[in-house]
Amino acid sequence: MSVEFSFLLVQALSGLASASSLFIIASGLTLVFGVTRIVNFAHGSFYMLGAYVAVSIVPWLLQIERSPTLFFVGVLISACVVGVLGVVMEILLLRRIYKVPELFQLLATFGVVLMVQDAVLYFWGPLDIAGPRAPGLRHGVMILDQRFPAYELFLIAAGPVVLGLLWLLMHKTRFGILLRAATRDRDMVGALGVNQALLFTGTLFLGAFLAGLGGALQIPRVSASAQMDLSIITEAFVVTVIGGMGSIGGAFLAALLIGQLQAFGVLIFPKITLVLVFLLMALVLVVKPWGLLGRPESTAGHTALPEGIMQPRGFAAAEKLLLLLAVLAAASVPIFGDTYTIKVATEVLIFALAAFSLNFLVGNGGIVSFGHAAYFGLGAYASGLLVTKLGMPMEPALIAAPLAGGFFAALFGFFIVRLQGIYLAMLTLAFAQIAYAVCFQWVEVTGGDNGIVGVWPSTWAASRSAYHYIVLVAAMAGILALRHVIYAPFGASLRAARDSAQRAEAIGIDVRTHRWLGFTIAGAAAGLAGGLYAFSKGSIDPTLLGIPLSVDFLAMILLGGMQTVMGPVLGAAAFHSIKDIFMPLTDHWRFLLGASIIALVLIFPRGLGGAYAALRARFSGGAP
């Protein structure tokens, strides 16, 4: 009995060490969001930079003397370096996007993620770098009859120490009091004469410092790698959302819950350990959308979505001609193009349908989804599993793709559409990560991270040319069907609910039902696109449900222009063509892609379609 108890005690201590580390990282994200309302996807990059800077600085200091003091001096120096980099990002980028919607902020900070990834590969190389062990903390401590690392005990103490220091900062200093005030109402703080720019800069330094500190403290435990950023940012988001966005105490409580859930979940539910965390996040958001210790979001300082699609109009004669030429060009690709060109053109059509379905939500319905790739991937898995596991031909498997996408969109959307703003977006992310985790861990069915191969079209459609025409017809049918819904009374009701839910309810529109049906329709269209993609590639894997693909879809609608009906189609063609053709020509394609996304947010927020609409209005004498 004592052996079992000692094992459980050590397991609980291991969960506390992980929770403490996670809190240090997530507290910075919580602070930054609470004050600036920025959804900082680059927070994981600061964590990664903290680890890389530490594995460069700490060994150099330990050459002078292998002492615990120099080790932790190196850790603090690394965190300060990362804090300065956070200030650089705030001055160069974030100051220009504080007033833009969360969607644009997410994309801009994701562009920073791509640039930092390339910078890390350039300066440190692609191989993982192991850090030094902490002097004086290399030994193990016997707890009952179990050996537990001394450094893990230090990490357990580090979290509460950071929590205490943050409490003192927030309650005993003028800067901290201003941070708390800005978390409640940042516009009122500005109206009282506080220098908001300086306050936000200080907040970004503190947030990046904490992320860098969390990364630097990990070097005795894990090697620095270029994959650290995306692996930690999702967990940091989960802690921030569960605890309550802007609540430091809530982040600490959430980190404790997640640390213990992971520590004991691997023993009780070994096959769904990844799912448990996101299930907890989804449950909290459904029951208490503002988190365990958070407060309902104030409308003060809140940035609404861009106006989106306003009054859809029919095609002008010149536009009909352009559309006809585009269809003819897509149809002629198999005649004049080589195999690679056909492949790219086929994928452009597939992603055009997926992007159009997302803009049906964002532009027409005002529902910002950070996890739209989930329905794309679930459609792909539905088709792939029917073909490979049940031996069905392509035709019924393709029919199953939109059914699967629509079913899961209806299931998740029932809970999602009950929320608003950033909490709605975070719940879409939570459900998407649940779907991703299931596909990743259900190895017996989905193949895990190896995925599934052998998802091939029927014999009559096996050639690239034949399948291209299938995709052309299916994508056009899906896009035109969604366009018809946008122009129909249902689409107008969605726009009314987007612009003012209270007014829409007052005139008899069932807003929640309309939003739920719109979410389902968009999921079905994305599922169809995923099914088409599965047969195009011949294989599927969990990356089809991942965050990077969801961000790609968001970038497509931003590039095309979410204020226009057909802009996302143009955006998908431009984005995927650039990414697939030009980016591989250089080893620094991530840096270029990230810089392009940032430039798009800052310089070209209305996209290609919006620019065309403005030019058309100018020459016709109307309003843009």
N, C-alpha and C positions, 0 to 999 in steps of 0.2 A: 504493500500500500504506500509506503514511504517513497519507493522508487517511482511509482506512478505520480505521486504528488510532486516530487522534485522535478520530474519531467515536465509536468504541466506548469510549474512555477517558472522554469527556465524558458518554456515556450511563451509564457506571458511576458517575461522580461525581454525576450527577443522582440515581441510585438511592441513593447514600450519603446525600445531603441528605434525601431522603424518609425513609430508614431512621432517620436521626438524629432527625428531627422525630417520627416515630412512636414511637421508643423513649422520648423524653421524656414523651409522653402515656401510653404503656402502662406505664411504670415506676410511675406513681402507682396505676394499677389493680392491678398486681401486688402492690405493697405493701399496699394496702387488703385485697385478698383474702387474702394470706398471713397477715396478723395477725388480721383480724376474721372471715374466711370469708364476707364479704358479697359477693354477686354484684351489684356496683354498676352497674346500667344507667345511672345518672345521671352517670357519669363523662364521657360525651360532652357532657352539658349543661354541665359545668364547663369543658370545652374551649371550647365555644361562648361561654360567659360571659367567658372570658379574652379572646377575640377582640373581643367587643363592648365590654368595659370598656376594652381597649387603644385601640380606635378612638375612644373618648371622651376618655381621659386623655392619650395620647401627643400628638395634635395640639395640645392645650392647652399641654403642656409645651414643644413645639417652637416655639410662638409667642414664648416667652421667648428661646430661642436654639436654632438648628438645629444641635445638636451630637449626636454619637453617644452621649455620656454621658447626656444628658437622654432620648434615645430609650430606652435600656436601663433607665434609672431608671423610666420610665413602664411598661415591660414588667414589671419586678419589682413595682412597685406594683400593677399589674393582677393579677399572680399572687397577691400577698398578699390582695387583696380577695376573690378566688375562694377562697383557702384559708380565710378567715374564713367564707364562705358554706358551705364544707364542714363546718366546725365547727358551724354552726347546724343543718345537716341531721343531723349526728351526734347532737346533743343532743336535738333535737325528735323525730327519727324513729328513727334506727338503734339507739339505746340500747334501744329497746323491742322490737327484732326480732332481736337477736343470737342468740337461742336458738331462733328459729323456722326451719323448713326453707327451703332455697334457693328453692323455688317462691314462697313468701310474700315473701322478700326481693326477688326479681326484680320481682314485681308492685308492691311498695311503691316501689322506686326508679324503675320505669317511670312510676308516678304522679307522681313528682318531675319526670321528663322532660316530661310533658304540662304541668305547672304552669309550668315554666321556659320552655317554648316560648311559652305565652300571655303570660308576663311580658315576654319579649323583644319580642314583637309589640307589646305595650302601650307599653313604654318607648322602643323604637328604631324601631318601624314595620316594615312588611312588605318594604321595599326593601333590597337589599344595600347595605352601607356599605363603601366602599373605604378602606383605611388608608394612612397616609403611607409613603413609602419611607424606608429607614434612612439617615440622613445618614452620609456617608463610605463607604457600601457600595452606592451606586447604580450604579457603573461595572461594566464587564465585564473579565474577565481572559482574556488570550489563552493558551490551553493548546494547544501545538503550533500548528495553524492554526484552532482552534475557539475561539469566544468563549463564556466561561462566567461567569454572574453572580457577583459578589463576595459577595453576601449568601448564595448557596447554599454557597459555601466556608465562610462563617462558621457556617452550620447544620451542616455536616459536622463542624466542630470542637466545636460545642455539645453534641452527643450524648456523645462520650467525656468531656468535662468534667463533665457531669451524672453520668455513670457513676462517674467518679473521686470526685466529691463524695459520692455516695451510698455508695460503698465506705468512705470515711473515716467517714461518719456511722454506718454499720452496724458498723464494726470498732473505732473509736477513741472512741466516746462511749457513755455508759451507756444513753442512750435507744435508740441503735442496737442495742446488745447485747440490750436487752429486746425490741426488735422482732424480732430474729433468734430469740430464745428463744420468743416468742409464735408465730412462724411454725411452729416445731417442735411446741410443746405449750402452748397458751394457758392451759389449765386449771392446769397445773403452775406457770406464772408467777403466776397468781392465788393458788395455794396457798402460794407463797413470800412473800406479803404485798405484792406489787406492786399499785398502784392501777390496775386494769384500765380503769376508766372514763377516767382521765386518759391512759393509754397509747393507748386507741382514739381519743380525741379528737385527740391529737397525730398519730396515723397518718392520720386523715381530713384534718387540716390539710395534712399533707405531700402526701398523694395528690391533694387538690384543688388545691394549689399547683402541682404538676407538670402537672396537666391545664390549669390556667389559663396556666401558663408556655408550654406547647405551643401553646395557642390564640393568646396574645399575640404569640409569635414568628412566627406565620403572616400577620400583617396586611400586611407588605410583599408577600406572595406571592398571597394570596387575599382576597376581600372577605368581611366578616362577614355571615353569612346564617343564617336560622332553620332551615336544613336541615343545618347543620354537625354537629349532635349525632349524629344517627342514621347519617350517612355515616362518621363516625370511630369510633364505638363498636364496630362489627363488626370493623374492622381491629385495634382495641386488644384486643378479646377474642381474636382470632386470634393476635396476638403473645404475649399472656399465656399462652394454652393451649399453643402450640407451644414456647415457652421453658420452661414449667413454672410452674404457678401458685404464686407466692410467690418465684420466683427472678429477681433483678434481672439477673444475668449471662445467664440464659437468655432474658430479654426482649430484651437487647441483641443476642444472637446471632440470635434469631428476627426481630428488626427488620431486621438486615442481610440475612438470607435473603429476606425479603419485599420489601425495597427493591430488591434486584437482580432478583428474580423479576418484579416489576412493570416495572422499567426495560427488561429484555431480552425479557420475555414479550410486550410490545406489538409488538416487532419480529418475533419468531419465531411467536407464536400470537396475532395481532391480534384474532381473533374470540372468544377465550376468556380474555382477560386477567383478567376478574373471577373466572372459575372456578378459575384456577391457584392463587390464594391459599387458597381453601377446600379444594381438592384436597390441598394440602400439609398443611393443618390436619387433614383427615380421615386422611391417611396417617400422620402422626405419632401421632395418637390411637389408631389401630388397632395400630401397631407398638409404640409406647411411650406408654401412656395418660397417664402423669404428665409428659410433655413432655421436651424435650431435656436440660435440666439440673435438672428437678424431681425430687422424691422421691415414692414411693408414699404416698398419703394415709393419715395415721394416723387410727385410730378415736377417738383422744383429742380431745375437744372437738367431735366430729362430731355434727351434729344430724340425726336420722333423719326420714323422712317422717312426717306425721301418720298416725294409724292407718288412715285410709282406710275403705273399706267393710269392715265386720267380718262380721257374720252376716246376709246378706240375708234378709228376711222377706217374706211375701206381703202383699198389700193387705188392710187391714181394711175392714169394710163401708163406713165413712164415707169412706175413701180411694178405694174403688171408685166411690162416688157422685161424689166430686170429680173423679176421672179422667173419668168419663162426661160430666160437665158441661163439662169442659175440651175434650173432643173435640167435643161438640155446639157449643160456642162457636166453636171453630175452623172447624167445618163451616158455621156460620151467617154467618160474616164476609162471604162474597160476596153474601148475601141482604140484609143490613142495612148493610154498610159501603160507603164510597165507594172509588174506585180506589186512593187512597193508603193507606187502611186495609188493603185487600186486599194491597197490595204489602208493607207492614210485616208483616202476619200471615204471609205466605208466607216472607219472609226469617227470621222468628222460628222457623218450623218447620225451615227449612234449618239454621240455626245451632244449633238444639236437637239435631239429629242429629250435627252436627260436635262440639259440646261433649260430648255423651254418649259419642262415640267416644274423645275425649281422656280423659274420666274413667274409661273402661274401662281405659286404660293407667295413669293416675295413681292413682286410687282403688282399683281392683281389682288392678292388677299392680305398683304401686309404681314404674313407669317414668315418670320425669318428662321430658316432651318439650318443649323450647323451640322446636321447629320443626314443630308439627303442621299448620300451614297449608300446608306443602309438599304434602301428600297431597290436601288440599282443592283447592289450585290445580292440581295435576297432573290430578286428575279433571276439573276444569273445562276445562283445555286439551285433554284427550283428547276430550271431547265437542265442544268448539268446533272443533277442527281437522278432525274427521270430517265435521262439517256444512259448514264453509266451504271446506275444501280438497278433500274427496272427494265432496261433495254428498249425503252420507247423510242420511236423515231422523232425527228426534229419537229414535225408539225404540231403534235399535241404538247410537246415540251415547250414550244414557243407560246402556245396559248396559256400554259400554266404560269409563265413568267409574269404577265401583268396581274393575274389572279393572286399570285403570291405577294407581289409588291403592294397591291391594293388591300389585301387582307391584313398584312402587318401594318400598313399605314393607317388602316381603320382601327386596329387594335391599339397602336401607340397613340394615334391622333385623338382617340377618345379622352385621354388624359392630357395630352399636350395642349389642345385648344382651350382648355380651362384656364390657362395661364396667359400672362401678357409680358411683353418686353424681353429683357435679358433672361428672365426665369424661363420663359417659353423656349428661347433659343437653347438654354442649357439643358432643358429636359429633352429636346430633340437630340442633343449630343449624348445624353445619358442612354437613351433608348438605342441610338446607333452603336454605342460602345457595347451595350448588352448583346446586340446582334453580332457584332464583330467578335466578342469574346466567345460566344457560343460556337461560331464557325471555326474559331481558332482552337478551341479546346475539345470539341466533339470529334475527336480524331477518327473514331470508328465509322462515322458517317461522312464527314466533310473532308477527311484527310488532313485536318489540322493546318499547320503553316505550309505543308507541301501542296495542299490543294487537291484538285481533281483534274486529271488529264483524259483525253479521248472524247471531248465534247464536240463531235463533228456533225456537220449538216448531213441531210439525206443525200443519197447518191446523185440525184438529179440536180442538187444545189451545191455539190462539192467543190466546183471550180470557183475561183475568186470572182470571176465575172458574174456567174449566175447568182452567187450569194450577195454580191454588191447590189444587184437589182432587187433582190428580196428586201434588203435593208432599206434601199431607196423608197420602195413602195410602203413598207411598214413605218418608217420614220416620217414620211410625208403624211401618211394617214393619221399617225398619232399627233403630229404638230397641228394639222388642220382641224382635227377633232377638238383639241384643246383650245385652238383659236376660236372655234365655233362657240365653245362654252364661255370664253371671255366676252364675246359679243352678245351672248344670250342674256336673258333677264337674270339667270343665276350668277353670271359673271358680274353684272351690275350690282347685284345684292352683296357679293363679296367685296366689291370696291366700296360700297356704302358702309359696310361693317368695318373695313380697314380705316376709312376716314373718320368715322365717329360711331362707335358701337352703341352709344346711348341713343343717338338720333335714329340709327337703324332699328333698334329695339322699339323705339317710340312709334315708328310707322309700321310695325307688325312683322319685321324680319326676325326670324329665329337665328340670331347671330352664331350661337355655338354650333347648331346643327349645320348651318351653311359652311362654317369654317371646317368642321369635321368632314363633311362631304368633299370639300375642296381639297383637304389634305389627303383623303382617300384617292381621289381622282389623280392627283399629282403622283402619289406613290405607285399607282397602277401604271402610269406612263413611264415612270422611272424604271419599274420592273420590266416592262417591255424592252426598254433600252438595254437593261442588263442581260436579258435573255439573248437579244441580238448580239451583244458583245461576247457572250460565252461561246457562241457558235463561230464567231469571227476569229477568236483567239484559239479555240480548241481546248482551252483549259480555264480553270477558275481558282482563285485563292482568296484568303481573307482580306487582302489589300483592297479588293473591290468594295469593301464596306468601310474602309478606313477614313480617318480624318483628312489626310492629304487629298483624296479624291473629292471629298465634299468641298474642300477649299477650292479645288480646281473648278468645280461647277459654279461656285460663287464668283470666282474670277471671270468665268465665261459670261455670266449675266452682267457683271460690272463692265467688262470690256464691250459687250454688245450694247448695253444700255437698258437698265431695268424699267425705264420710263416708257419704253416702246414695246409693241407686241412682238415684232419679229426680230428685234435687236439681239436676243440671246442666240438665235440661229447664226447670225453673223459673228457674234462673239465666240461661239464654240468653234466655228470654222477658223477664225483668226488665231485663237489661243492654241488649239490643238495642232494646227499646222506649224505655228512657230515652235511649239514645244517638241514636236516630233521630227521636224525637218532641220531647223536651224540650231536648236540648243545642243544636240549631240555633236555638232561640228567643233565645239570647244569643251575643254575639260572643266571650264568654269560656268557651265550652263545654269547651275543652281543660283549662283550669284547674279547672273544676267536676268534670270527669270524673277528672282526676288526684287531686283532693282526695277524691272518692268512693272511688277505689280504695285510697288510703291509709287512709281511715276504715274501709273494709271489712277490711283486714288487721289494723288495730289493735283495732277494737271488735267486729267480727263475724266472727271467723276461721272459724267453723263454717258460716256461710252460712244462707240461708233454710231449706234442708232440715234442716240440723243443729239450728236453733232449733226447728223443728216437732217433730223427733224428741225433743228434750229436753222440750218441753212435753207431748208425748204420754206419755213415760215418767213424768213427774212426776204426771200425773193418773191414770195406770194403776198407779202405785206401784212401777214398775220402775226400773232404773238407766238413766241417759241414754246 
